[in-house]
Amino acid sequence: MNPFNPTDLHAVVFDMDGLLLDSERIAYDIGRQVSLDLNIPWTHEVAMQMIGLNSREHESLLKGAFGDDYPLDAHRAEFGLRYEAVIAAGTIPLKPGVLELFDALEAAGLPRAVATSTRRSRALPKLDAVGLLDRVHIVVAGDEVARGKPAPDIFLAAAERLGQRPADCLALEDSNAGVRAARDAGMRVVMVPDLLTPADDILSAGIPIAKSLLDIATRFTRQ
């Protein structure tokens, strides 16, 4: 992996779920169980397609897969109750390398932003519960932009709020939708896969792939 020169960067922009937080598996399991308990249609394929998207894209995807009569409100309400309980309990673990990378970025004096498809009212408690909220300078949430990932809006907003050109920012993402969004925003981007493997277009575009955030942290500690 040789995606960037740390000395050329002015900021780093993180996705949240699946990159900083090991939360995608938790959300997957809760979503599946809610569907079973409420006798609502569910498939693994659709659940995987939801990764990296915001709630508006979820609605379109679910109704496209299961029909306009899909009981979105019932599923969303029950999922929310169960997921919020997990957040409140503070049991969502960090992904490997998060603390090491944050320490390295702080030592380098680089500003940090989170650009997450999660809505702000849920994203801030999640970051706070794991001790990261005070360690980022900017949070841009999925309900604060007109178009969700894979559109570049959220990364453009993050760069603007950081006061940086997108080309001077490194974006770190675990989902294909997020990688496409960061790439189209003009940021340098590295994919750190979680539940999803890199899509063919990501591989053919030569997007660097890292095994974990520890790989990224090492680049900064060695500069």
Sequence and secondary structure as in RCSB ss.txt:
>XXXX:A:sequence
MNPFNPTDLHAVVFDMDGLLLDSERIAYDIGRQVSLDLNIPWTHEVAMQMIGLNSREHESLLKGAFGDDYPLDAH
RAEFGLRYEAVIAAGTIPLKPGVLELFDALEAAGLPRAVATSTRRSRALPKLDAVGLLDRVHIVVAGDEVARGKP
APDIFLAAAERLGQRPADCLALEDSNAGVRAARDAGMRVVMVPDLLTPADDILSAGIPIAKSLLDIATRFTRQ
>XXXX:A:secstr
     GGG SEEEE  BTTTB  HHHHHHHHHHHHHHHT    HHHHHHTTT  HHHHHHHHHHHH TT  HHHH
HHHHHHHHHHHHHHT   B TTHHHHHHHHHHHT  EEEEESS HHHHHHHHHHTT GGG SEEEEGGGSSS TT
SSHHHHHHHHHHT  GGGEEEEESSHHHHHHHHHHT EEEE  SSS   HHHHHTT  B SSHHHHHHHHHT 
